[in-house]
Amino acid sequence: MSLLTAEIASAGYGRATVLHDVDLEVPAEGRLAVLGANGAGKTTVLRTLSGLTRVEGSIRLDGRELVGLSPYRIAAAGIAHVPQGRGTFGDLTVRENLLVGGATRPSRAARAEADRWMERFPRLGERAARPASGLSGGEQQLLAIARALMSAPRLLLLDEPSLGLAPKITAELFATLDVLCRETGTAMLLVEQNAQAALGIAEQAVVIESGQITLRGPAAELRDDDEVRRAYLGV
């Protein structure tokens, strides 16, 4: 059963159209990777699903139409977005960042949930009172993901989570994502230039070029596709 179905006739900013006839589907508890070169429109896909662009078409979460809703309403419906660059609030502490992610919850429940995530990730708990700007890149990305999960979303959107991270930290991060999604049942739509890592965690994948999907299929099949291997895997 599909959790998210998107039939995006067009999407963009102002008069500029970036996406053309982009159709996506994410099953409940499923994982979809979106691959593509810089400027292909990958980030715009996530921003469109979050209500941050001009869009024509239909985007449904568990049958509910999201087009026309504010980003806040879309978040409350069950979509959490971890933007490129992590989007943590550098002047706020780790705990305060987590509480921002729980803004749709009653304050007592949000505090309890923040404590749970800091217990789940001891590195965050040890730095609870430290400004987010003082964390390492990997810790900031972990904080951004934990903050997104504070709202107990049904679908997690991730934009280039490996950006700026060392290979070892990237591997640890993707292993953590795999465990988190399994434990929570959260579906995931992942935009990532590290195709090897993305295809290793996803079940399905699409390739986007110039704002249009040019290839789609099971992640394992795309990983073995000669065109994908040459363009994105370097082999």
Secondary structure, 3 states (H helix, E strand, C coil): CEEEEEEEEEEEECCEEEEEEEEEEEECCCEEEEECCCCCCHHHHHHHHCCCCEEEEEEEECCEECCCCCHHHHHHHCEEEECCCCCCCCCCEHHHHHHHHCCCCCHHHHHHHHHHHHHHCHHHHHCCCCEHHHCCHHHHHHHHHHHHHCCCCCEEEEECCCCCCCHHHHHHHHHHHHHHHHHHCCEEEEECCCHHHHHHHCCEEEEEECCEEEEEEEHHHHHCCHHHHHHHHCC
